[in-house]
Amino acid sequence: MSALDLTALILFLAVWLAYEPLLKAASRGKGHINTDMTVIRGAWMRNMAVRENRFMDGQLLGHALNSASFFASSNLILIAAAAGALFGGEQTFRSASSLLVIKTSSRLLFEGQIALVLVALARGLLDFIWSIRQMNYCIAAVGAAPDSQDPAFEAAYGEAASRLINPALSSFNAGVRGYYFSLAAAAWLFGPWAFIAATLGAVALLLSRQRKSKAAGAIADIRRLLEDQAKG
């Protein structure tokens, strides 16, 4: 492995491992999708607690659960493909290295490149699995919500349910981010400069969508309307 390959790998690992903690630190205020969505989901659960008919809440959670299951299944297929290339032996290495666009100097480097993609996908899969489990817990909480006429009880129940759904969907978001970093890891096959560019590009794209996208603006407006209504 060349010094440039090693530098690109260290950059990727540093960005990949530090992205989520840094995002949490940077998004404590308003204007970030992740932070604003925690407020919106909290309002959803508080409204769920006071509704007589919670059929819609169950349907929405079921849709979120199906989405997480779909991504987890897709992740498994990609992991199987990456594992097949990783353990394909000398024939796979020769086939890949014969392509002009693939920049790999040895079988060891090639296997390291594929292994990095595999690890990134595996981490995303674990996030999806944990998200699915937490969503199942949240469905149980919605189903167990009693018909109560006590406002204090309903407020406390909604708050507790929001502390359950927010980590569940945060794990789902982390699993989706795994695809971005897996694509960046796959760029290593095209050389260290492509790897560096893909890593920085993935982070820039994620951050811009968190704060600068049209969705971020709309979500920030919804949060503001909900908070204004709660104050009024």
DRENPA-3360 file (N, C-alpha, C; in nm, 2 decimals, always signed):
BEGIN
1 = MSALDLTA = +0.08/-0.12/+0.00/+0.00/+0.00/+0.00/+0.09/+0.12/+0.00 ~ +0.06/+0.22/-0.09/+0.14/+0.34/-0.10/+0.10/+0.44/+0.01 ~ +0.19/+0.54/+0.03/+0.16/+0.64/+0.13/+0.03/+0.71/+0.10 ~ +0.00/+0.73/-0.03/-0.12/+0.80/-0.07/-0.25/+0.72/-0.03 ~ -0.23/+0.59/-0.06/-0.34/+0.50/-0.02/-0.37/+0.50/+0.13 ~ -0.26/+0.50/+0.20/-0.27/+0.50/+0.35/-0.34/+0.63/+0.40 ~ -0.29/+0.74/+0.34/-0.35/+0.87/+0.38/-0.50/+0.87/+0.35 ~ -0.54/+0.82/+0.23/-0.68/+0.82/+0.19/-0.76/+0.73/+0.28;
9 = LILFLAVW = -0.70/+0.62/+0.32/-0.77/+0.53/+0.42/-0.79/+0.59/+0.55 ~ -0.69/+0.66/+0.60/-0.70/+0.72/+0.74/-0.80/+0.84/+0.73 ~ -0.80/+0.91/+0.62/-0.90/+1.02/+0.61/-1.04/+0.96/+0.61 ~ -1.06/+0.85/+0.54/-1.20/+0.79/+0.53/-1.24/+0.74/+0.67 ~ -1.15/+0.67/+0.74/-1.19/+0.62/+0.87/-1.22/+0.73/+0.97 ~ -1.14/+0.84/+0.96/-1.16/+0.95/+1.05/-1.29/+1.02/+1.03 ~ -1.32/+1.04/+0.90/-1.45/+1.11/+0.87/-1.57/+1.01/+0.90 ~ -1.55/+0.89/+0.86/-1.66/+0.79/+0.88/-1.70/+0.78/+1.03;
17 = LAYEPLLK = -1.60/+0.76/+1.12/-1.62/+0.74/+1.26/-1.66/+0.87/+1.33 ~ -1.61/+0.98/+1.28/-1.64/+1.11/+1.35/-1.76/+1.18/+1.30 ~ -1.82/+1.13/+1.19/-1.93/+1.21/+1.13/-2.05/+1.22/+1.22 ~ -2.10/+1.11/+1.27/-2.22/+1.12/+1.36/-2.20/+1.20/+1.48 ~ -2.09/+1.18/+1.56/-2.07/+1.27/+1.68/-2.06/+1.41/+1.65 ~ -1.99/+1.44/+1.54/-1.98/+1.59/+1.50/-2.11/+1.64/+1.45 ~ -2.19/+1.56/+1.38/-2.32/+1.61/+1.34/-2.41/+1.64/+1.46 ~ -2.40/+1.55/+1.56/-2.48/+1.58/+1.68/-2.44/+1.70/+1.75;
25 = AASRGKGH = -2.31/+1.73/+1.75/-2.26/+1.85/+1.82/-2.30/+1.97/+1.74 ~ -2.30/+1.96/+1.61/-2.33/+2.08/+1.53/-2.47/+2.11/+1.51 ~ -2.56/+2.01/+1.54/-2.70/+2.03/+1.51/-2.78/+2.04/+1.64 ~ -2.72/+2.10/+1.75/-2.80/+2.11/+1.87/-2.90/+2.22/+1.86 ~ -2.88/+2.32/+1.77/-2.98/+2.42/+1.75/-3.08/+2.39/+1.64 ~ -3.14/+2.49/+1.58/-3.23/+2.46/+1.47/-3.16/+2.47/+1.34 ~ -3.24/+2.42/+1.23/-3.19/+2.43/+1.10/-3.12/+2.30/+1.05 ~ -3.12/+2.19/+1.12/-3.07/+2.07/+1.08/-3.18/+1.96/+1.08;
33 = INTDMTVI = -3.19/+1.88/+0.97/-3.30/+1.79/+0.96/-3.31/+1.70/+1.08 ~ -3.20/+1.64/+1.12/-3.20/+1.54/+1.23/-3.26/+1.61/+1.36 ~ -3.21/+1.73/+1.39/-3.26/+1.79/+1.51/-3.41/+1.83/+1.50 ~ -3.44/+1.89/+1.39/-3.58/+1.93/+1.37/-3.68/+1.82/+1.37 ~ -3.63/+1.70/+1.31/-3.72/+1.59/+1.31/-3.75/+1.53/+1.45 ~ -3.65/+1.54/+1.54/-3.68/+1.49/+1.67/-3.79/+1.57/+1.74 ~ -3.80/+1.70/+1.71/-3.91/+1.78/+1.76/-4.04/+1.74/+1.69 ~ -4.04/+1.72/+1.56/-4.16/+1.68/+1.49/-4.21/+1.54/+1.53;
41 = RGAWMRNM = -4.12/+1.45/+1.55/-4.16/+1.31/+1.59/-4.21/+1.32/+1.74 ~ -4.15/+1.40/+1.82/-4.20/+1.42/+1.95/-4.35/+1.47/+1.95 ~ -4.38/+1.57/+1.87/-4.52/+1.62/+1.85/-4.61/+1.51/+1.81 ~ -4.56/+1.42/+1.72/-4.64/+1.31/+1.67/-4.68/+1.22/+1.78 ~ -4.58/+1.18/+1.86/-4.61/+1.09/+1.97/-4.70/+1.15/+2.08 ~ -4.69/+1.28/+2.10/-4.78/+1.34/+2.20/-4.92/+1.35/+2.15 ~ -4.93/+1.38/+2.02/-5.07/+1.37/+1.96/-5.13/+1.23/+1.95 ~ -5.04/+1.13/+1.93/-5.08/+0.99/+1.94/-5.14/+0.96/+2.07;
49 = AVRENRFM = -5.08/+1.01/+2.18/-5.12/+0.97/+2.31/-5.26/+1.02/+2.34 ~ -5.31/+1.13/+2.28/-5.44/+1.19/+2.31/-5.54/+1.15/+2.21 ~ -5.51/+1.08/+2.10/-5.60/+1.04/+2.00/-5.68/+0.92/+2.04 ~ -5.81/+0.91/+2.01/-5.89/+0.80/+2.04/-5.86/+0.68/+1.94 ~ -5.85/+0.72/+1.82/-5.82/+0.62/+1.71/-5.68/+0.63/+1.67 ~ -5.60/+0.53/+1.69/-5.46/+0.53/+1.66/-5.42/+0.45/+1.54 ~ -5.52/+0.42/+1.46/-5.50/+0.34/+1.34/-5.39/+0.40/+1.25 ~ -5.41/+0.53/+1.23/-5.31/+0.61/+1.14/-5.17/+0.60/+1.19;
57 = DGQLLGHA = -5.15/+0.61/+1.32/-5.02/+0.60/+1.38/-4.96/+0.46/+1.36 ~ -5.04/+0.36/+1.37/-4.99/+0.22/+1.34/-4.95/+0.21/+1.20 ~ -5.03/+0.26/+1.11/-5.00/+0.25/+0.96/-4.87/+0.33/+0.93 ~ -4.85/+0.44/+0.99/-4.73/+0.52/+0.96/-4.60/+0.44/+1.01 ~ -4.62/+0.39/+1.13/-4.50/+0.31/+1.19/-4.48/+0.18/+1.10 ~ -4.59/+0.12/+1.06/-4.57/+0.00/+0.97/-4.50/+0.04/+0.84 ~ -4.53/+0.16/+0.79/-4.46/+0.20/+0.66/-4.31/+0.22/+0.69 ~ -4.28/+0.29/+0.80/-4.14/+0.31/+0.84/-4.07/+0.17/+0.86;
65 = LNSASFFA = -4.14/+0.08/+0.92/-4.08/-0.05/+0.94/-4.05/-0.13/+0.81 ~ -4.15/-0.12/+0.72/-4.13/-0.18/+0.59/-4.01/-0.12/+0.51 ~ -3.99/+0.01/+0.53/-3.88/+0.08/+0.46/-3.75/+0.03/+0.52 ~ -3.74/+0.02/+0.65/-3.62/-0.03/+0.71/-3.59/-0.17/+0.67 ~ -3.69/-0.25/+0.66/-3.68/-0.39/+0.62/-3.63/-0.40/+0.48 ~ -3.68/-0.32/+0.39/-3.64/-0.32/+0.25/-3.49/-0.28/+0.24 ~ -3.45/-0.18/+0.31/-3.31/-0.14/+0.31/-3.22/-0.25/+0.37 ~ -3.26/-0.31/+0.47/-3.18/-0.42/+0.53/-3.16/-0.53/+0.44;
73 = SSNLILIA = -3.27/-0.57/+0.37/-3.26/-0.68/+0.27/-3.17/-0.64/+0.16 ~ -3.18/-0.52/+0.11/-3.09/-0.47/+0.00/-2.94/-0.48/+0.05 ~ -2.93/-0.44/+0.17/-2.79/-0.44/+0.23/-2.73/-0.58/+0.23 ~ -2.81/-0.68/+0.27/-2.77/-0.81/+0.27/-2.72/-0.86/+0.13 ~ -2.80/-0.82/+0.03/-2.76/-0.86/-0.11/-2.62/-0.80/-0.14 ~ -2.61/-0.67/-0.11/-2.48/-0.61/-0.14/-2.36/-0.67/-0.06 ~ -2.39/-0.70/+0.07/-2.29/-0.77/+0.15/-2.25/-0.90/+0.09 ~ -2.35/-0.98/+0.04/-2.32/-1.11/-0.02/-2.23/-1.09/-0.15;
81 = AAAGALFG = -2.26/-0.99/-0.23/-2.19/-0.96/-0.35/-2.04/-0.92/-0.31 ~ -2.03/-0.83/-0.21/-1.89/-0.79/-0.17/-1.81/-0.91/-0.12 ~ -1.88/-0.99/-0.04/-1.81/-1.11/+0.02/-1.77/-1.21/-0.09 ~ -1.86/-1.22/-0.19/-1.82/-1.31/-0.30/-1.69/-1.26/-0.38 ~ -1.68/-1.13/-0.39/-1.56/-1.07/-0.45/-1.44/-1.09/-0.36 ~ -1.46/-1.07/-0.23/-1.35/-1.08/-0.14/-1.29/-1.22/-0.13 ~ -1.38/-1.32/-0.13/-1.33/-1.46/-0.12/-1.33/-1.53/-0.25 ~ -1.33/-1.45/-0.36/-1.33/-1.51/-0.49/-1.19/-1.56/-0.53;
89 = GEQTFRSA = -1.09/-1.53/-0.46/-0.96/-1.58/-0.49/-0.88/-1.51/-0.60 ~ -0.78/-1.58/-0.65/-0.69/-1.52/-0.75/-0.77/-1.49/-0.88 ~ -0.87/-1.57/-0.92/-0.94/-1.54/-1.04/-1.02/-1.41/-1.04 ~ -1.08/-1.38/-0.92/-1.15/-1.25/-0.91/-1.05/-1.14/-0.92 ~ -0.94/-1.15/-0.85/-0.84/-1.04/-0.85/-0.79/-1.02/-1.00 ~ -0.76/-1.12/-1.07/-0.71/-1.11/-1.21/-0.82/-1.04/-1.30 ~ -0.94/-1.08/-1.28/-1.05/-1.03/-1.36/-1.07/-0.88/-1.33 ~ -1.06/-0.84/-1.20/-1.08/-0.70/-1.16/-0.96/-0.62/-1.21;
97 = SSLLVIKT = -0.83/-0.67/-1.19/-0.71/-0.59/-1.22/-0.69/-0.57/-1.37 ~ -0.76/-0.66/-1.45/-0.75/-0.64/-1.59/-0.83/-0.52/-1.65 ~ -0.92/-0.47/-1.57/-1.00/-0.35/-1.61/-0.91/-0.23/-1.59 ~ -0.92/-0.14/-1.69/-0.83/-0.02/-1.69/-0.87/+0.07/-1.58 ~ -1.00/+0.08/-1.54/-1.04/+0.18/-1.44/-1.01/+0.13/-1.30 ~ -0.98/+0.00/-1.28/-0.95/-0.04/-1.15/-0.80/-0.02/-1.12 ~ -0.77/+0.05/-1.01/-0.64/+0.09/-0.97/-0.60/+0.01/-0.84 ~ -0.54/-0.11/-0.86/-0.50/-0.19/-0.75/-0.37/-0.25/-0.78;
105 = SSRLLFEG = -0.27/-0.24/-0.69/-0.13/-0.29/-0.72/-0.11/-0.43/-0.68 ~ -0.19/-0.48/-0.59/-0.17/-0.62/-0.55/-0.30/-0.68/-0.50 ~ -0.29/-0.81/-0.49/-0.41/-0.88/-0.44/-0.45/-0.84/-0.30 ~ -0.35/-0.82/-0.22/-0.37/-0.77/-0.08/-0.44/-0.64/-0.07 ~ -0.40/-0.55/-0.16/-0.46/-0.42/-0.16/-0.61/-0.43/-0.21 ~ -0.63/-0.51/-0.31/-0.76/-0.53/-0.37/-0.85/-0.59/-0.26 ~ -0.80/-0.69/-0.19/-0.89/-0.75/-0.08/-0.92/-0.65/+0.03 ~ -0.82/-0.56/+0.06/-0.84/-0.46/+0.16/-0.95/-0.36/+0.11;
113 = QIALVLVA = -0.95/-0.32/-0.02/-1.05/-0.23/-0.07/-1.19/-0.29/-0.07 ~ -1.20/-0.42/-0.10/-1.33/-0.48/-0.10/-1.38/-0.50/+0.05 ~ -1.28/-0.53/+0.14/-1.31/-0.55/+0.28/-1.37/-0.43/+0.34 ~ -1.31/-0.31/+0.30/-1.36/-0.18/+0.35/-1.51/-0.16/+0.31 ~ -1.54/-0.19/+0.19/-1.68/-0.18/+0.14/-1.77/-0.27/+0.23 ~ -1.72/-0.39/+0.25/-1.80/-0.49/+0.32/-1.82/-0.44/+0.47 ~ -1.72/-0.39/+0.53/-1.73/-0.34/+0.67/-1.83/-0.22/+0.67 ~ -1.82/-0.13/+0.58/-1.92/-0.02/+0.58/-2.06/-0.06/+0.56;
121 = LARGLLDF = -2.08/-0.16/+0.47/-2.21/-0.22/+0.45/-2.26/-0.29/+0.58 ~ -2.17/-0.36/+0.64/-2.21/-0.44/+0.76/-2.25/-0.35/+0.87 ~ -2.18/-0.23/+0.89/-2.22/-0.14/+0.99/-2.36/-0.08/+0.96 ~ -2.39/-0.05/+0.84/-2.52/+0.00/+0.80/-2.63/-0.11/+0.83 ~ -2.59/-0.24/+0.80/-2.69/-0.34/+0.83/-2.72/-0.35/+0.98 ~ -2.62/-0.34/+1.06/-2.65/-0.34/+1.21/-2.74/-0.23/+1.25 ~ -2.72/-0.11/+1.19/-2.80/+0.00/+1.22/-2.95/-0.02/+1.18 ~ -2.97/-0.08/+1.06/-3.10/-0.11/+1.01/-3.17/-0.22/+1.11;
129 = IWSIRQMN = -3.09/-0.32/+1.15/-3.15/-0.42/+1.24/-3.19/-0.36/+1.37 ~ -3.11/-0.27/+1.43/-3.14/-0.21/+1.55/-3.26/-0.12/+1.53 ~ -3.27/-0.05/+1.42/-3.38/+0.04/+1.39/-3.51/-0.05/+1.39 ~ -3.51/-0.16/+1.32/-3.63/-0.25/+1.31/-3.67/-0.29/+1.45 ~ -3.58/-0.33/+1.53/-3.61/-0.38/+1.67/-3.68/-0.26/+1.75 ~ -3.62/-0.14/+1.74/-3.68/-0.03/+1.81/-3.82/+0.01/+1.76 ~ -3.84/+0.00/+1.63/-3.97/+0.03/+1.57/-4.07/-0.07/+1.62 ~ -4.03/-0.20/+1.63/-4.13/-0.29/+1.69/-4.16/-0.26/+1.83;
137 = YCIAAVGA = -4.07/-0.21/+1.91/-4.10/-0.17/+2.05/-4.20/-0.05/+2.04 ~ -4.17/+0.04/+1.95/-4.26/+0.16/+1.94/-4.40/+0.12/+1.90 ~ -4.42/+0.02/+1.81/-4.55/-0.03/+1.77/-4.62/-0.08/+1.89 ~ -4.55/-0.15/+1.98/-4.61/-0.21/+2.10/-4.65/-0.09/+2.19 ~ -4.57/+0.01/+2.20/-4.61/+0.13/+2.28/-4.73/+0.20/+2.23 ~ -4.75/+0.21/+2.10/-4.87/+0.27/+2.04/-4.99/+0.18/+2.07 ~ -4.97/+0.05/+2.05/-5.08/-0.04/+2.08/-5.12/-0.04/+2.22 ~ -5.03/-0.02/+2.31/-5.06/-0.03/+2.46/-5.11/+0.10/+2.51;
145 = APDSQDPA = -5.11/+0.21/+2.43/-5.15/+0.34/+2.48/-5.30/+0.34/+2.53 ~ -5.33/+0.36/+2.65/-5.47/+0.35/+2.70/-5.55/+0.47/+2.67 ~ -5.68/+0.46/+2.67/-5.77/+0.57/+2.66/-5.78/+0.64/+2.79 ~ -5.71/+0.75/+2.81/-5.70/+0.82/+2.93/-5.76/+0.96/+2.92 ~ -5.82/+1.00/+3.02/-5.87/+1.14/+3.03/-5.78/+1.23/+3.11 ~ -5.67/+1.18/+3.15/-5.57/+1.25/+3.24/-5.47/+1.32/+3.15 ~ -5.47/+1.45/+3.13/-5.38/+1.52/+3.05/-5.23/+1.50/+3.09 ~ -5.21/+1.49/+3.22/-5.07/+1.47/+3.27/-5.02/+1.34/+3.22;
153 = FEAAYGEA = -5.10/+1.23/+3.24/-5.06/+1.10/+3.20/-5.04/+1.09/+3.05 ~ -5.13/+1.15/+2.97/-5.11/+1.15/+2.82/-4.99/+1.22/+2.78 ~ -4.95/+1.34/+2.84/-4.83/+1.41/+2.81/-4.71/+1.32/+2.84 ~ -4.71/+1.26/+2.96/-4.60/+1.18/+3.00/-4.58/+1.06/+2.91 ~ -4.69/+1.00/+2.87/-4.69/+0.88/+2.78/-4.64/+0.92/+2.64 ~ -4.68/+1.03/+2.59/-4.64/+1.08/+2.46/-4.49/+1.11/+2.46 ~ -4.44/+1.17/+2.57/-4.30/+1.20/+2.59/-4.21/+1.07/+2.59 ~ -4.26/+0.97/+2.66/-4.19/+0.85/+2.67/-4.19/+0.78/+2.53;
161 = ASRLINPA = -4.30/+0.78/+2.46/-4.30/+0.72/+2.33/-4.21/+0.80/+2.23 ~ -4.19/+0.93/+2.25/-4.10/+1.00/+2.16/-3.96/+0.96/+2.18 ~ -3.93/+0.93/+2.31/-3.79/+0.88/+2.34/-3.76/+0.75/+2.29 ~ -3.87/+0.68/+2.24/-3.85/+0.55/+2.18/-3.84/+0.56/+2.03 ~ -3.93/+0.64/+1.97/-3.93/+0.65/+1.82/-3.81/+0.73/+1.77 ~ -3.76/+0.83/+1.84/-3.65/+0.91/+1.79/-3.52/+0.82/+1.77 ~ -3.48/+0.74/+1.87/-3.36/+0.66/+1.84/-3.38/+0.56/+1.73 ~ -3.51/+0.51/+1.72/-3.53/+0.41/+1.62/-3.51/+0.47/+1.48;
169 = LSSFNAGV = -3.56/+0.59/+1.45/-3.55/+0.65/+1.32/-3.41/+0.71/+1.31 ~ -3.35/+0.74/+1.41/-3.21/+0.79/+1.40/-3.12/+0.67/+1.36 ~ -3.14/+0.55/+1.41/-3.07/+0.43/+1.36/-3.10/+0.41/+1.21 ~ -3.22/+0.43/+1.17/-3.25/+0.41/+1.03/-3.17/+0.51/+0.94 ~ -3.17/+0.64/+0.99/-3.09/+0.74/+0.92/-2.94/+0.70/+0.91 ~ -2.89/+0.64/+1.02/-2.75/+0.60/+1.02/-2.72/+0.48/+0.92 ~ -2.82/+0.40/+0.91/-2.81/+0.29/+0.81/-2.81/+0.34/+0.67 ~ -2.89/+0.44/+0.64/-2.89/+0.50/+0.51/-2.76/+0.57/+0.48;
177 = RGYYFSLA = -2.70/+0.64/+0.58/-2.57/+0.70/+0.56/-2.47/+0.60/+0.53 ~ -2.49/+0.47/+0.58/-2.39/+0.37/+0.54/-2.37/+0.35/+0.39 ~ -2.48/+0.37/+0.32/-2.47/+0.36/+0.17/-2.38/+0.47/+0.11 ~ -2.38/+0.59/+0.17/-2.30/+0.69/+0.12/-2.15/+0.66/+0.14 ~ -2.12/+0.61/+0.26/-1.98/+0.58/+0.29/-1.94/+0.45/+0.22 ~ -2.03/+0.36/+0.20/-1.99/+0.24/+0.12/-1.95/+0.28/-0.02 ~ -2.03/+0.37/-0.08/-1.99/+0.42/-0.22/-1.86/+0.49/-0.22 ~ -1.83/+0.56/-0.11/-1.70/+0.63/-0.10/-1.59/+0.53/-0.09;
185 = AAAWLFGP = -1.61/+0.42/-0.01/-1.52/+0.32/+0.01/-1.49/+0.24/-0.12 ~ -1.60/+0.22/-0.20/-1.58/+0.15/-0.33/-1.50/+0.24/-0.43 ~ -1.50/+0.37/-0.41/-1.42/+0.45/-0.50/-1.27/+0.43/-0.49 ~ -1.23/+0.36/-0.38/-1.09/+0.33/-0.36/-1.04/+0.24/-0.47 ~ -1.13/+0.16/-0.53/-1.09/+0.07/-0.64/-1.04/+0.15/-0.76 ~ -1.08/+0.28/-0.77/-1.04/+0.36/-0.88/-0.92/+0.45/-0.85 ~ -0.86/+0.42/-0.74/-0.74/+0.49/-0.70/-0.75/+0.58/-0.58 ~ -0.64/+0.62/-0.51/-0.65/+0.69/-0.39/-0.71/+0.83/-0.40;
193 = WAFIAATL = -0.68/+0.90/-0.52/-0.74/+1.03/-0.54/-0.89/+1.02/-0.55 ~ -0.94/+0.92/-0.62/-1.08/+0.90/-0.63/-1.14/+0.87/-0.50 ~ -1.07/+0.80/-0.42/-1.12/+0.76/-0.28/-1.13/+0.89/-0.20 ~ -1.03/+0.98/-0.20/-1.03/+1.10/-0.12/-1.15/+1.19/-0.17 ~ -1.16/+1.20/-0.30/-1.27/+1.29/-0.36/-1.41/+1.23/-0.32 ~ -1.42/+1.10/-0.33/-1.55/+1.04/-0.29/-1.59/+1.06/-0.15 ~ -1.48/+1.04/-0.06/-1.50/+1.06/+0.08/-1.55/+1.20/+0.12 ~ -1.47/+1.30/+0.07/-1.51/+1.44/+0.09/-1.64/+1.48/+0.03;
201 = GAVALLLS = -1.67/+1.42/-0.09/-1.79/+1.45/-0.16/-1.91/+1.39/-0.09 ~ -1.90/+1.27/-0.03/-2.01/+1.21/+0.05/-2.04/+1.29/+0.17 ~ -1.94/+1.34/+0.24/-1.96/+1.42/+0.36/-2.03/+1.56/+0.32 ~ -1.97/+1.62/+0.21/-2.03/+1.75/+0.17/-2.18/+1.73/+0.13 ~ -2.21/+1.62/+0.06/-2.35/+1.60/+0.02/-2.44/+1.57/+0.14 ~ -2.39/+1.49/+0.24/-2.47/+1.47/+0.36/-2.50/+1.60/+0.43 ~ -2.39/+1.68/+0.45/-2.41/+1.80/+0.53/-2.50/+1.90/+0.46 ~ -2.48/+1.91/+0.32/-2.57/+2.01/+0.25/-2.71/+1.97/+0.26;
209 = RQRKSKAA = -2.74/+1.84/+0.25/-2.88/+1.79/+0.26/-2.94/+1.81/+0.40 ~ -2.85/+1.81/+0.50/-2.89/+1.83/+0.64/-2.94/+1.98/+0.66 ~ -2.88/+2.07/+0.59/-2.90/+2.21/+0.62/-2.95/+2.30/+0.51 ~ -2.90/+2.26/+0.39/-2.92/+2.35/+0.27/-3.03/+2.30/+0.18 ~ -3.08/+2.18/+0.19/-3.18/+2.13/+0.10/-3.32/+2.19/+0.12 ~ -3.40/+2.18/+0.02/-3.54/+2.23/+0.03/-3.61/+2.15/+0.14 ~ -3.59/+2.02/+0.15/-3.65/+1.94/+0.26/-3.61/+2.00/+0.40 ~ -3.48/+2.04/+0.41/-3.44/+2.09/+0.54/-3.52/+2.22/+0.57;
217 = GAIADIRR = -3.54/+2.31/+0.47/-3.61/+2.43/+0.50/-3.76/+2.40/+0.53 ~ -3.82/+2.31/+0.46/-3.96/+2.28/+0.49/-3.97/+2.22/+0.63 ~ -3.88/+2.13/+0.67/-3.89/+2.07/+0.80/-3.87/+2.17/+0.91 ~ -3.78/+2.26/+0.89/-3.75/+2.37/+0.99/-3.88/+2.46/+1.00 ~ -3.95/+2.48/+0.89/-4.08/+2.56/+0.90/-4.18/+2.48/+0.98 ~ -4.19/+2.35/+0.96/-4.29/+2.27/+1.03/-4.26/+2.27/+1.18 ~ -4.13/+2.26/+1.21/-4.09/+2.26/+1.35/-4.13/+2.39/+1.42 ~ -4.11/+2.50/+1.34/-4.14/+2.64/+1.40/-4.29/+2.65/+1.42;
225 = LLEDQAKG = -4.37/+2.60/+1.32/-4.52/+2.61/+1.34/-4.56/+2.53/+1.46 ~ -4.51/+2.41/+1.48/-4.55/+2.32/+1.59/-4.51/+2.39/+1.72 ~ -4.39/+2.45/+1.73/-4.35/+2.51/+1.85/-4.43/+2.64/+1.88 ~ -4.47/+2.71/+1.78/-4.55/+2.83/+1.79/-4.69/+2.79/+1.84 ~ -4.74/+2.68/+1.79/-4.87/+2.64/+1.83/-4.87/+2.59/+1.98 ~ -4.76/+2.52/+2.02/-4.75/+2.48/+2.16/-4.74/+2.59/+2.25 ~ -4.67/+2.70/+2.21/-4.66/+2.82/+2.30/-4.79/+2.89/+2.31 ~ -4.87/+2.89/+2.19/-4.99/+2.97/+2.19/-5.10/+2.90/+2.26;
% end
